Amino acid sequence: MSKIMSATGLIKKAPWWPLIFLAVGLVFIIKPLVLGGHVPGNSGDSRFNLYVLEHLYQSLCGVGKSFLDAPFFYPWPATIGFSDTHWGTGFIYAFFRGAGLDTTWAFSGWFLIGNLLNFFSCYYVFRKFGLRPMGAGFGAFLYCFCLPVTSQFSHVQLVYRAGVPLSVLFLQRYLESRNPVQGSLMVLLFCLQAAATFYLGIFLILLLGGWVLGWLLLEHQTSQHTLTGSLKRLLPAPSGWPCRIAALCFLICGAVILAFAILPNLEASKLYGFKRGWDEIKMGLPQPSSFLQASHSMIWWRDHNKFPSSPLWWEKNLFPGLVMTVGIWASLRRRSWASKPMIYFSQVSLLFMGVVTISVFGYSFYYFLGKIPGFDAIRAICRVVLVMVFPASFITGAFVEGLASHPRLRWVGKIAAAGLIVFTLYESSNIAHQRDERVIWTTRVDTLEKELHSVHPGSLDAKSILIFTYPENSNSQWWEFQNEIDAMLLSQKIGISTMNGYSGNLPYGLKRMCTTDDILDNIASAQKFRISHGMPVETIMAQDLMILGKGKIDSRIMAEKVAFPTLLPGKKFTLSDDPKEVKRYFLNKGWSEIEGGRVMSQGNRASLIVRIPSSGSRKISLDLESLGSFPEEVREIQIEANGVVMCGETFTSGNNRKNLEFQLPKAAPEYLILTIKTLPASVWSSWKSSVEGRKRRFALHGISLSIDSSGESK
């Protein structure tokens, strides 16, 4: 009998509410995504994220050449930093791969673990914030599976959000105690969240800022402190050395984690100067109508084409669901909810994030945030809803719990709460699931692999480069990114590089490859980029190129032109006779389009890249013309080789075209960056030109080299 009583007691104490909510989410929402021959997401972003996760796993196993220089968009460098690198969560995928699962099953396991971590972390925080098991479990369900969240399941890189609730928890503990350890733990958890996905790390800053704003407002209202005094109370309280050392250790750990996570992105941003302009950013801002849109819902708006006028409308499914909408509205209407501090902080942070990011008639406060480093890297701002649902879920969980426990409502309140919960479970699970067929993923790569072995039956080696091409004169189609990802996954599978690629950013000037010239231009652009940034040139031979698809390729021209040409004596490259070669191999930065047998600079300086012989006394000659009307002005054009001044020449209106020759030092490297710039004759002429908006432009007509093997220049 005692054993029966003990078992009954354990059953009663079991956390049934969170288990029930989690079971519903797993069975009706997650299971259709990972079982039955399905994988979460789609053939686009999800497969790209699979590539990144597998690249990280191979790098950990020592298989890949370099983690930073992922072998897509080859030979462009630092390509892994074009998007999320999964530093913070890739070890989970690596665990499943190490356990023997193939790539797609490890990917599904990685996705499942992310949702489990989200649920348990949110439930834990809601319990710490005072909700009972029913309210906390319901709130955690909403945080993981409400309509805006499942709409973003196609962007699997955003699934890991466990750091959001935990960061807010330790922020609240810090505000209550001013204990530096609590504050440093908040910073550590923020860094972990940013390491999981940079997008949500940026949005978490807005949530934490809104939470602090709510605390300041409530502190100012309920105490005798001035606003300045309330701000001072944000500073940590005096503490002993053990506490300070612990806080410092947590801060250092957070800084190291964040540095490792964003290092590839910082490297790519430094090299390529990635930055999104306002015209691109504002397209991804949520609009008032976005909060009425749920295009994947099967009960609200089944026809998602009702919103074609909104830019990126497929990203803007921000309708939180009926019950969450009612719960937020009720919390704002009834002071009995707002009087609770956690509810109040949730309200203020939710409103703060909404006001900061929403776009009304094309105007938004985010215009100012978009100028801050980090914020200017984010395109789809509407994804902020994945963080906004945390305070919204807490408010809704508290609302439903309040109905069920209200002393005046009794059974009516319990029945109403049960009805709202059941409807929410039905609403959240009755959706068009963001999933794809597992067989489609494998078949696409297998089909391309068969084509590779059919077209190139010889053995491959590490130097091989896969290139997928498109028909000549064909128009680009939106779905072609899937072909790019096919090439990426196949090259990863067989251990070679590919010139194809897909990511959140692209190398500047990258061409869609349809012809021989397109491939040669892409190779030359990447090589010039590497030279410009002090990187070694990659050795690429025509026999290394494994070209597939329907492009028009001339193998003879490819063999002749694939290598960077050497500037040989006796051969003068002119813009009238060799425009294609000069543009492809020599012109670097600061030039306009070639026309009329010359190429003009865009401003006061431009650069060339030349490859020179390794021996002999070498002299380069540039045929330059100073442009514009300058009857009373004398201009000097100066030439630098790898930053060292080589020569300068004065130009006048009567003598505005000259050949500038300069002798190269014996120790000159094989590749030279020649910088040409126009110097003002005086400070006065420089100021006058800037006021009048005139640029001291010049034009290049040709380039040649002479060499004396005996050591004397000709």
C-alpha distance (Angstrom), angle and dihedral (degrees) to the residues before:
residue distance angle dihedral
M1 . . .
S2 3.80 . .
K3 3.80 89.8 .
I4 3.80 90.7 52.0
M5 3.79 91.2 49.4
S6 3.79 90.5 48.0
A7 3.82 91.8 50.6
T8 3.80 90.5 47.9
G9 3.78 90.0 51.8
L10 3.79 91.8 51.3
I11 3.79 90.9 50.1
K12 3.80 91.2 51.5
K13 3.81 91.6 48.7
A14 3.79 94.3 47.8
P15 3.83 114.0 112.8
W16 3.78 93.3 -113.1
W17 3.79 97.7 160.8
P18 3.81 97.6 60.0
L19 3.80 90.9 40.3
I20 3.81 91.2 53.0
F21 3.81 93.3 48.7
L22 3.80 91.8 45.2
A23 3.81 91.6 47.9
V24 3.81 91.3 52.6
G25 3.79 90.7 50.1
L26 3.78 93.7 47.5
V27 3.81 96.0 45.0
F28 3.79 101.0 41.2
I29 3.82 103.0 28.2
I30 3.82 111.5 21.5
K31 3.81 100.0 33.5
P32 3.84 94.4 60.6
L33 3.82 87.8 53.8
V34 3.80 100.2 51.1
L35 3.82 106.1 26.0
G36 3.79 135.4 50.7
G37 3.79 92.6 52.7
H38 3.80 93.7 -55.2
V39 3.78 136.0 125.4
P40 3.81 125.8 -161.6
G41 3.78 118.8 -98.8
N42 3.79 127.3 6.6
S43 3.78 141.8 -68.0
G44 3.80 91.1 -86.1
D45 3.79 122.1 49.3
S46 3.80 93.8 12.6
R47 3.79 94.0 56.0
F48 3.79 90.3 45.4
N49 3.81 89.3 54.0
L50 3.79 88.8 47.7
Y51 3.81 87.9 55.4
V52 3.82 91.6 51.6
L53 3.81 92.8 47.2
E54 3.80 91.7 48.8
H55 3.81 90.4 46.6
L56 3.81 89.3 54.6
Y57 3.80 90.9 48.1
Q58 3.81 92.0 49.7
S59 3.80 90.4 47.8
L60 3.81 90.4 52.6
C61 3.81 88.8 50.2
G62 3.80 91.7 49.1
V63 3.80 93.4 -115.5
G64 3.80 99.8 115.0
K65 3.81 122.7 73.2
S66 3.79 96.1 -132.1
F67 3.79 134.6 -9.4
L68 3.80 94.4 -146.7
D69 3.81 95.0 45.8
A70 3.78 98.2 52.3
P71 3.83 107.6 -170.9
F72 3.80 98.1 -112.5
F73 3.80 124.3 97.8
Y74 3.81 81.4 26.6
P75 3.03 128.1 -141.3
W76 3.82 91.6 22.5
P77 3.84 110.2 103.8
A78 3.83 132.6 -127.7
T79 3.80 92.8 19.9
I80 3.81 96.1 152.4
G81 3.81 87.9 69.3
F82 3.81 92.2 63.2
S83 3.82 89.3 90.1
D84 3.83 142.3 -3.1
T85 3.80 111.3 -31.5
H86 3.86 97.9 -161.8
W87 3.79 91.3 -134.6
G88 3.80 89.8 146.5
T89 3.83 98.5 50.5
G90 3.79 106.5 19.4
F91 3.81 91.9 94.7
I92 3.83 88.1 69.1
Y93 3.80 90.6 55.9
A94 3.80 88.9 44.5
F95 3.83 89.6 54.1
F96 3.80 91.8 56.0
R97 3.81 91.5 45.4
G98 3.78 90.5 49.3
A99 3.80 88.8 50.5
G100 3.80 89.1 61.4
L101 3.81 103.4 -97.3
D102 3.79 118.8 139.0
T103 3.79 121.2 -117.6
T104 3.82 98.5 -89.8
W105 3.80 95.3 46.1
A106 3.80 91.7 45.8
F107 3.80 87.3 50.1
S108 3.83 91.0 52.5
G109 3.81 90.5 47.9
W110 3.79 90.4 50.3
F111 3.81 89.6 51.7
L112 3.82 92.2 48.5
I113 3.81 93.9 50.3
G114 3.80 90.1 51.9
N115 3.79 91.6 56.9
L116 3.79 92.6 46.2
L117 3.79 91.8 51.6
N118 3.81 90.1 48.7
F119 3.80 92.4 52.6
F120 3.80 98.7 46.0
S121 3.79 95.3 43.1
C122 3.80 91.6 49.4
Y123 3.82 92.8 46.0
Y124 3.80 90.5 49.7
V125 3.81 93.0 50.9
F126 3.80 94.0 45.6
R127 3.80 89.6 52.4
K128 3.80 89.7 50.6
F129 3.81 88.5 50.2
G130 3.80 90.0 58.2
L131 3.79 106.4 -94.9
R132 3.80 119.7 137.5
P133 3.82 121.0 -123.2
M134 3.80 93.7 -90.0
G135 3.81 95.6 49.6
A136 3.79 93.6 40.0
G137 3.81 92.6 47.9
F138 3.80 92.4 47.8
G139 3.80 91.1 47.3
A140 3.81 91.2 49.2
F141 3.81 89.5 50.5
L142 3.80 90.0 53.4
Y143 3.80 91.7 47.2
C144 3.81 90.4 54.5
F145 3.79 104.9 32.3
C146 3.81 112.8 20.2
L147 3.81 117.8 127.2
P148 3.85 98.9 -93.7
V149 3.81 90.4 51.0
T150 3.80 97.9 49.1
S151 3.80 88.8 46.3
Q152 3.82 87.6 63.6
F153 3.81 95.1 49.3
S154 3.80 87.3 102.8
H155 3.81 85.7 68.4
V156 3.78 95.1 60.9
Q157 3.80 92.6 175.4
L158 3.82 86.8 75.2
V159 3.80 96.3 56.1
Y160 3.83 96.6 94.2
R161 3.83 105.7 81.9
A162 3.81 102.4 139.5
G163 3.80 91.0 115.6
V164 3.81 92.9 63.0
P165 3.85 98.7 70.1
L166 3.79 93.3 37.6
S167 3.81 92.9 50.7
V168 3.81 90.4 52.7
L169 3.82 90.9 47.4
F170 3.80 93.9 55.5
L171 3.80 91.3 41.7
Q172 3.80 88.6 56.3
R173 3.80 91.3 47.5
Y174 3.78 89.4 51.2
L175 3.81 92.3 49.9
E176 3.79 89.6 51.4
S177 3.81 97.5 45.1
R178 3.82 105.6 17.5
N179 3.80 84.4 -140.4
P180 3.82 108.3 160.4
V181 3.81 91.0 -145.1
Q182 3.81 90.2 60.8
G183 3.79 90.5 47.8
S184 3.80 92.8 49.2
L185 3.81 90.6 49.0
M186 3.80 88.0 54.1
V187 3.81 89.5 53.0
L188 3.81 90.9 47.3
L189 3.81 92.1 52.1
F190 3.79 90.7 46.7
C191 3.81 89.2 53.6
L192 3.80 90.4 49.5
Q193 3.80 90.4 51.6
A194 3.80 91.6 48.4
A195 3.80 88.6 48.8
A196 3.81 89.4 53.8
T197 3.80 92.6 51.5
F198 3.78 127.1 -11.8
Y199 3.81 92.4 -149.7
L200 3.79 93.6 63.0
G201 3.79 91.8 41.3
I202 3.81 89.1 61.0
F203 3.81 92.2 46.2
L204 3.81 90.7 47.0
I205 3.81 87.8 62.0
L206 3.82 88.2 61.6
L207 3.81 91.8 49.0
L208 3.80 93.2 49.4
G209 3.80 90.3 45.7
G210 3.80 91.3 51.3
W211 3.82 90.9 47.5
V212 3.81 91.0 52.6
L213 3.80 89.6 47.7
G214 3.79 90.0 53.9
W215 3.80 90.6 49.3
L216 3.83 91.3 50.1
L217 3.80 92.6 49.8
L218 3.81 93.2 48.4
E219 3.80 92.1 43.4
H220 3.78 90.9 51.4
Q221 3.82 92.3 48.1
T222 3.81 98.4 45.6
S223 3.82 101.0 39.2
Q224 3.76 138.2 50.4
H225 3.80 92.6 -115.1
T226 3.78 120.9 120.7
L227 3.78 118.5 -128.9
T228 3.80 88.6 -97.8
G229 3.77 90.1 51.5
S230 3.78 91.7 50.0
L231 3.80 90.1 51.2
K232 3.80 90.4 51.6
R233 3.78 88.9 54.9
L234 3.79 88.1 65.1
L235 3.80 88.6 71.1
P236 3.82 116.8 93.2
A237 3.78 118.2 -95.7
P238 3.83 119.9 -114.7
S239 3.79 110.7 -83.2
G240 3.78 140.9 174.3
W241 3.78 127.1 -93.1
P242 3.83 95.6 -98.3
C243 3.79 89.6 56.1
R244 3.81 92.4 46.5
I245 3.79 92.9 48.5
A246 3.81 91.9 49.1
A247 3.81 90.8 49.1
L248 3.80 91.0 48.4
C249 3.81 91.2 50.6
F250 3.80 91.7 52.0
L251 3.80 90.8 48.2
I252 3.81 91.9 49.8
C253 3.80 91.1 48.7
G254 3.79 90.5 50.5
A255 3.80 92.3 48.2
V256 3.81 92.2 49.4
I257 3.82 92.6 48.1
L258 3.80 92.6 48.0
A259 3.80 92.4 45.2
F260 3.81 92.2 52.7
A261 3.80 91.2 45.1
I262 3.80 98.2 50.6
L263 3.82 98.5 30.9
P264 3.83 92.4 96.3
N265 3.81 90.7 48.3
L266 3.80 92.2 47.7
E267 3.79 90.9 48.6
A268 3.81 91.9 50.4
S269 3.80 91.7 44.7
K270 3.81 91.2 50.3
L271 3.79 92.7 49.0
Y272 3.78 100.1 41.2
G273 3.81 101.3 25.4
F274 3.80 92.7 -129.7
K275 3.77 110.3 -167.2
R276 3.78 130.7 147.9
G277 3.77 118.7 -132.3
W278 3.78 123.7 -135.9
D279 3.80 92.9 -104.4
E280 3.80 89.2 61.0
I281 3.80 95.8 40.1
K282 3.80 96.0 50.8
M283 3.81 91.8 57.2
G284 3.81 88.9 66.0
L285 3.80 96.5 48.6
P286 3.81 117.3 112.1
Q287 3.79 116.9 -110.4
P288 3.82 128.1 -155.4
S289 3.81 89.6 -102.0
S290 3.82 89.9 54.2
F291 3.81 89.9 73.1
L292 3.81 89.0 61.3
Q293 3.81 94.8 50.4
A294 3.80 125.9 97.3
S295 3.79 104.6 152.8
H296 3.81 94.6 173.0
S297 3.81 94.3 53.2
M298 3.80 115.4 107.6
I299 3.81 94.3 -154.9
W300 3.81 105.9 39.9
W301 3.82 114.1 36.6
R302 3.76 109.8 -2.0
D303 3.80 92.5 167.0
H304 3.81 102.0 69.6
N305 3.80 91.5 -180.0
K306 3.79 88.8 80.5
F307 3.80 88.1 89.5
P308 3.83 105.2 50.3
S309 3.80 94.1 126.6
S310 3.81 93.3 66.1
P311 3.83 113.9 86.8
L312 3.81 111.2 -115.9
W313 3.81 88.5 4.3
W314 3.82 91.2 167.4
E315 3.81 88.4 64.4
K316 3.80 94.3 51.3
N317 3.80 104.2 73.3
L318 3.79 92.8 133.0
F319 3.82 101.5 146.3
P320 3.83 100.9 127.5
G321 3.79 96.0 -156.3
L322 3.78 132.2 -93.6
V323 3.81 98.8 -83.4
M324 3.79 94.7 45.9
T325 3.80 89.6 49.8
V326 3.81 91.0 50.6
G327 3.80 92.0 45.5
I328 3.81 93.8 52.0
W329 3.80 91.6 45.1
A330 3.83 91.3 49.6
S331 3.80 92.5 49.1
L332 3.79 90.2 54.4
R333 3.80 92.6 46.2
R334 3.79 100.1 46.3
R335 3.77 120.5 60.5
S336 3.81 90.9 -157.6
W337 3.80 86.9 73.5
A338 3.80 96.7 39.3
S339 3.79 93.1 51.1
K340 3.80 90.5 70.1
P341 3.82 109.6 89.7
M342 3.80 97.4 -137.1
I343 3.78 91.2 49.1
Y344 3.78 90.0 48.5
F345 3.82 93.6 49.6
S346 3.80 89.5 48.0
Q347 3.80 91.2 51.1
V348 3.80 94.2 49.1
S349 3.82 94.2 45.6
L350 3.80 91.2 47.4
L351 3.79 92.6 50.0
F352 3.80 91.2 43.4
M353 3.80 93.3 54.9
G354 3.78 91.3 44.8
V355 3.80 94.8 49.6
V356 3.81 93.8 45.0
T357 3.81 95.9 50.1
I358 3.81 107.1 31.4
S359 3.79 119.9 103.7
V360 3.80 118.7 -144.9
F361 3.81 117.2 -173.7
G362 3.80 88.6 -19.9
Y363 3.82 95.3 -52.9
S364 3.79 124.2 113.2
F365 3.80 139.5 161.4
Y366 3.79 85.8 -130.8
Y367 3.80 86.8 78.4
F368 3.82 87.2 82.0
L369 3.81 95.1 43.5
G370 3.79 89.8 49.3
K371 3.79 89.5 68.7
I372 3.83 92.7 60.3
P373 3.84 117.3 95.6
G374 3.78 108.5 -102.6
F375 3.78 94.3 22.8
D376 3.80 89.1 62.9
A377 3.82 89.8 60.0
I378 3.81 93.6 61.9
R379 3.80 118.7 93.9
A380 3.83 108.5 171.9
I381 3.81 100.3 51.8
C382 3.79 89.5 169.2
R383 3.82 87.4 77.2
V384 3.79 85.8 77.7
V385 3.80 83.9 92.3
L386 3.82 87.8 79.6
V387 3.81 87.3 68.1
M388 3.80 96.4 34.5
V389 3.79 90.0 61.4
F390 3.82 90.2 68.8
P391 3.82 96.7 70.3
A392 3.81 89.7 32.6
S393 3.83 91.1 54.2
F394 3.79 91.7 48.3
I395 3.81 91.3 51.3
T396 3.80 91.2 48.0
G397 3.79 93.6 46.6
A398 3.79 90.0 51.1
F399 3.82 90.6 47.3
V400 3.82 94.5 53.0
E401 3.80 91.6 42.8
G402 3.81 89.4 50.8
L403 3.78 91.2 53.3
A404 3.80 92.3 50.5
S405 3.82 94.1 48.1
H406 3.82 100.4 36.7
P407 3.84 106.8 128.7
R408 3.80 94.6 -146.0
L409 3.79 97.4 47.2
R410 3.82 95.6 49.1
W411 3.79 111.1 164.0
V412 3.78 92.7 0.5
G413 3.78 90.1 60.5
K414 3.80 92.2 47.3
I415 3.80 92.0 49.9
A416 3.82 91.3 46.7
A417 3.81 91.2 49.7
A418 3.79 91.2 48.3
G419 3.80 90.7 49.6
L420 3.79 92.1 50.8
I421 3.79 91.5 48.5
V422 3.81 94.2 48.5
F423 3.80 91.6 47.2
T424 3.82 91.3 49.7
L425 3.80 91.6 50.8
Y426 3.81 89.6 50.7
E427 3.80 92.9 44.5
S428 3.81 93.8 49.5
S429 3.80 95.6 47.0
N430 3.82 98.3 41.7
I431 3.81 94.8 80.9
A432 3.77 141.9 114.9
H433 3.79 98.7 -97.9
Q434 3.80 118.3 -126.4
R435 3.80 96.2 -127.3
D436 3.79 144.0 119.5
E437 3.78 136.9 -152.0
R438 3.78 114.4 -89.7
V439 3.79 90.3 -145.1
I440 3.82 90.6 56.8
W441 3.80 91.0 58.2
T442 3.80 93.5 50.8
T443 3.81 95.9 39.1
R444 3.81 94.4 53.9
V445 3.80 92.4 54.5
D446 3.81 93.6 41.3
T447 3.80 91.2 51.7
L448 3.79 91.8 51.8
E449 3.80 90.3 47.1
K450 3.81 90.9 54.2
E451 3.80 89.5 51.7
L452 3.80 89.9 50.3
H453 3.81 93.4 53.2
S454 3.79 90.5 44.5
V455 3.82 96.3 50.7
H456 3.82 95.9 34.8
P457 3.80 106.4 29.0
G458 3.79 93.6 169.5
S459 3.79 122.9 98.1
L460 3.79 119.5 -83.5
D461 3.78 126.2 -133.1
A462 3.79 137.2 -171.1
K463 3.82 91.4 -85.3
S464 3.82 93.7 58.6
I465 3.81 116.8 114.5
L466 3.80 121.6 -157.4
I467 3.82 116.7 -143.1
F468 3.80 124.1 -177.5
T469 3.81 113.2 -162.6
Y470 3.80 136.6 -166.1
P471 3.82 130.3 -138.8
E472 3.79 115.9 -78.6
N473 3.83 114.8 -97.9
S474 3.81 91.1 9.2
N475 3.78 120.6 141.2
S476 3.77 119.9 -114.0
Q477 3.81 113.5 -104.8
W478 3.81 126.5 -152.3
W479 3.81 92.8 -123.6
E480 3.81 95.4 55.4
F481 3.79 90.7 95.6
Q482 3.81 86.0 77.4
N483 3.81 89.3 62.9
E484 3.79 88.9 50.7
I485 3.80 90.8 52.6
D486 3.83 90.4 46.4
A487 3.80 88.6 58.2
M488 3.80 91.2 46.9
L489 3.81 94.0 51.0
L490 3.81 93.9 44.4
S491 3.81 92.8 49.2
Q492 3.79 88.9 49.0
K493 3.79 91.4 49.1
I494 3.82 94.5 52.6
G495 3.81 95.8 35.5
I496 3.80 103.3 -113.0
S497 3.82 137.1 113.3
T498 3.79 129.0 -101.2
M499 3.79 133.8 -156.1
N500 3.80 89.6 -148.7
G501 3.76 120.9 87.8
Y502 3.78 150.4 157.9
S503 3.80 129.0 -156.2
G504 3.77 146.0 129.5
N505 3.82 89.0 -80.0
L506 3.78 133.7 29.4
P507 3.81 132.6 -148.9
Y508 3.79 109.9 -97.7
G509 3.78 113.1 -100.1
L510 3.81 95.2 14.8
K511 3.80 109.6 159.2
R512 3.77 130.2 -146.8
M513 3.81 101.8 -111.7
C514 3.81 112.8 -121.8
T515 3.81 104.0 129.0
T516 3.76 142.1 28.9
D517 3.80 90.3 -98.5
D518 3.82 91.5 54.6
I519 3.80 91.6 54.9
L520 3.80 93.3 44.3
D521 3.82 91.6 47.8
N522 3.81 91.6 51.4
I523 3.80 92.5 49.1
A524 3.81 92.4 47.3
S525 3.82 92.5 46.5
A526 3.79 91.4 52.5
Q527 3.81 92.7 45.9
K528 3.81 92.1 49.5
F529 3.81 89.1 48.5
R530 3.80 90.5 53.0
I531 3.81 92.1 48.4
S532 3.82 91.4 48.2
H533 3.80 90.2 55.6
G534 3.80 97.1 44.7
M535 3.82 96.2 -103.1
P536 3.80 124.7 138.2
V537 3.79 117.9 -101.7
E538 3.79 114.7 -107.4
T539 3.79 114.7 -120.7
I540 3.81 107.8 -123.6
M541 3.80 123.2 176.1
A542 3.80 126.8 -169.8
Q543 3.80 91.2 -118.3
D544 3.81 89.4 58.5
L545 3.82 92.9 63.6
M546 3.81 113.3 97.4
I547 3.83 99.3 -166.5
L548 3.82 119.4 -168.2
G549 3.78 135.2 168.5
K550 3.79 130.7 50.0
G551 3.79 102.0 -58.4
K552 3.81 122.8 134.7
I553 3.81 104.1 -111.2
D554 3.81 127.4 177.4
S555 3.79 106.3 -157.5
R556 3.82 93.1 -165.5
I557 3.81 93.9 55.7
M558 3.79 89.7 42.6
A559 3.80 91.1 55.8
E560 3.82 92.2 48.1
K561 3.80 99.1 44.1
V562 3.81 107.5 31.9
A563 3.82 93.7 89.7
F564 3.79 120.9 72.8
P565 3.85 104.7 -101.0
T566 3.79 121.6 -118.5
L567 3.80 117.2 -128.6
L568 3.80 99.6 -119.0
P569 3.81 128.1 -165.2
G570 3.78 115.7 -98.8
K571 3.81 93.1 25.3
K572 3.78 116.6 102.2
F573 3.78 117.7 -168.6
T574 3.81 110.0 -148.8
L575 3.77 130.2 -175.3
S576 3.79 90.6 -128.2
D577 3.83 97.1 51.3
D578 3.82 103.3 26.8
P579 3.81 107.0 27.3
K580 3.83 95.1 142.5
E581 3.80 94.8 50.7
V582 3.80 94.3 43.8
K583 3.79 92.2 49.9
R584 3.79 94.6 44.5
Y585 3.78 100.7 44.5
F586 3.81 110.7 16.5
L587 3.80 110.5 32.7
N588 3.79 110.6 83.7
K589 3.81 121.8 160.9
G590 3.78 133.9 -7.0
W591 3.82 102.0 26.7
S592 3.79 132.9 127.0
E593 3.79 125.2 -144.7
I594 3.82 119.4 -62.4
E595 3.80 114.2 -102.9
G596 3.78 137.2 152.1
G597 3.80 94.9 14.7
R598 3.80 93.8 -58.5
V599 3.78 142.0 72.2
M600 3.79 120.5 -135.8
S601 3.75 127.2 -145.9
Q602 3.80 117.7 -116.1
G603 3.77 92.2 -135.9
N604 3.78 142.3 -17.1
R605 3.81 96.1 -44.2
A606 3.79 140.7 33.7
S607 3.79 136.4 165.3
L608 3.79 140.7 -134.9
I609 3.79 132.1 -161.0
V610 3.80 119.1 -145.0
R611 3.78 133.9 177.1
I612 3.80 113.0 -144.0
P613 3.84 135.3 -168.6
S614 3.77 115.4 -90.7
S615 3.82 97.7 -125.9
G616 3.77 142.9 36.0
S617 3.77 133.1 50.5
R618 3.80 102.0 -58.1
K619 3.77 127.1 -160.7
I620 3.81 124.5 -178.6
S621 3.78 123.7 -154.7
L622 3.81 124.6 -161.8
D623 3.81 122.4 -166.1
L624 3.82 102.3 -143.6
E625 3.78 135.5 175.5
S626 3.80 126.6 -163.4
L627 3.79 109.8 -137.7
G628 3.77 134.5 -147.8
S629 3.76 136.7 37.1
F630 3.82 112.8 -61.5
P631 3.83 107.6 153.2
E632 3.81 95.1 162.0
E633 3.79 98.5 28.1
V634 3.79 128.7 89.6
R635 3.80 114.4 -153.6
E636 3.75 128.6 -159.7
I637 3.79 120.9 -154.7
Q638 3.78 114.6 -158.2
I639 3.80 128.4 -165.7
E640 3.81 125.2 -153.6
A641 3.81 127.5 -169.9
N642 3.82 112.1 -152.7
G643 3.81 89.3 -23.1
V644 3.82 96.9 -47.4
V645 3.82 118.2 113.8
M646 3.80 109.5 -117.1
C647 3.78 103.9 173.7
G648 3.78 146.4 -28.2
E649 3.77 135.1 -152.4
T650 3.79 134.8 -166.9
F651 3.80 119.1 -125.9
T652 3.79 127.4 -163.8
S653 3.78 133.1 -175.6
G654 3.79 89.8 -100.4
N655 3.78 94.7 46.5
N656 3.80 106.6 32.6
R657 3.83 101.0 144.5
K658 3.80 124.3 64.3
N659 3.78 144.3 151.2
L660 3.79 109.3 -115.1
E661 3.80 112.4 -156.1
F662 3.77 128.1 -173.5
Q663 3.77 136.3 174.1
L664 3.80 118.0 -121.2
P665 3.80 119.3 -136.9
K666 3.79 117.5 -112.2
A667 3.81 91.4 -114.2
A668 3.79 93.7 55.2
P669 3.84 111.5 136.7
E670 3.79 123.2 -118.1
Y671 3.82 93.1 -103.8
L672 3.79 120.6 48.0
I673 3.78 130.9 -168.4
L674 3.79 107.4 -148.4
T675 3.79 112.9 -161.3
I676 3.79 116.4 -163.1
K677 3.78 118.4 -166.4
T678 3.76 137.8 167.9
L679 3.79 115.1 -129.1
P680 3.83 120.9 -153.4
A681 3.78 116.1 -115.1
S682 3.80 90.3 -130.4
V683 3.78 143.4 -7.8
W684 3.80 88.2 -100.9
S685 3.83 93.6 55.6
S686 3.80 90.8 45.9
W687 3.83 91.1 52.5
K688 3.80 91.8 45.0
S689 3.81 92.3 50.5
S690 3.80 91.9 49.7
V691 3.81 92.3 48.7
E692 3.80 92.2 48.7
G693 3.79 91.6 43.9
R694 3.80 93.0 -122.2
K695 3.79 120.1 151.1
R696 3.79 121.6 -149.3
R697 3.79 94.0 -129.0
F698 3.77 128.7 177.3
A699 3.80 137.6 -173.8
L700 3.79 134.0 -133.6
H701 3.80 119.0 -139.8
G702 3.79 102.4 172.0
I703 3.78 149.4 -22.5
S704 3.81 131.7 -142.8
L705 3.79 142.2 165.5
S706 3.78 133.2 -142.5
I707 3.77 124.9 -165.0
D708 3.80 136.8 -169.4
S709 3.80 112.8 -157.7
S710 3.80 89.8 -162.7
G711 3.77 90.5 62.0
E712 3.81 99.5 -102.8
S713 3.76 121.2 109.1
K714 3.74 119.2 -122.2
